[in-house]
């Protein structure tokens, strides 16, 4: 079984752990709508880099859904 030759110092332990920290996602503000979204992803409004690339369907409320069905 392997045994270390000498004890690791707190400094060495800290240097090893320096890359273990978690960071949040990188966010950007859409120039057209001002909406906050993840970098290199299409925003919820369907915009990417100032242009609308996806047509977003209007949301359907439950009340509207019940009226059309029954």
N, C-alpha and C positions, 0 to 999 in steps of 0.2 A: 504494500500500500504506500502511495506517495505521501511524503511528509515535507512540509516547507522547511527550508534551511533556516530562515529567520523570519521573525514577525514583521508583517507589513505595517507601515506607519499610517496614522490617520490621513496624512497628506496623500499617500499613494492610494488609499481607499477612496478619498474624495476625487482624485483625478480619474480613477476608474469609473466612478459613478457620474461623472460630469455629463455624459452623453445619455443618461437614462431618463432625464426629465421629459415629461410630456408637454407638448405645445398645442394650442388650439388651432383650428383651421385658419388659413389665410383668407381674409375677406377683402372684398373690393366694393366700391360704390359704382353702380351703373350710371354712366354719364347722362343717359336720356331720361330715366325715370327717377334716379336718385336712390334706387333700391339697393340694399346691401345683399351681396351674394358671394358664393365661394369663387375663388379665382379660377379661370379657365372653365367655368360652368355656365350654362344658360340660366338666367334669372327666372323667377317664378312667373314673371310677366311675359317671358318668351324672348327677351332681348339678350344679345351677345355683342359686345364691342360697339354699342350704339345703334345696332340694326336689329329689327325684329326678324328672328329666324324661325320662330315657331308660332303658329296661330293657336292661341289659348282659347279653349271652349268656355263659354260662360258657365258659372256654377249653377246647379239646379238645387233649389230648396226642397225640403221634404213636403212642404205644403203644395208646391207646384206639381210635384210628382204624384201626390194623392189626387189632385184635381184632374190630371190627365188620365189616370188609370180608372177612376171610379166615378 
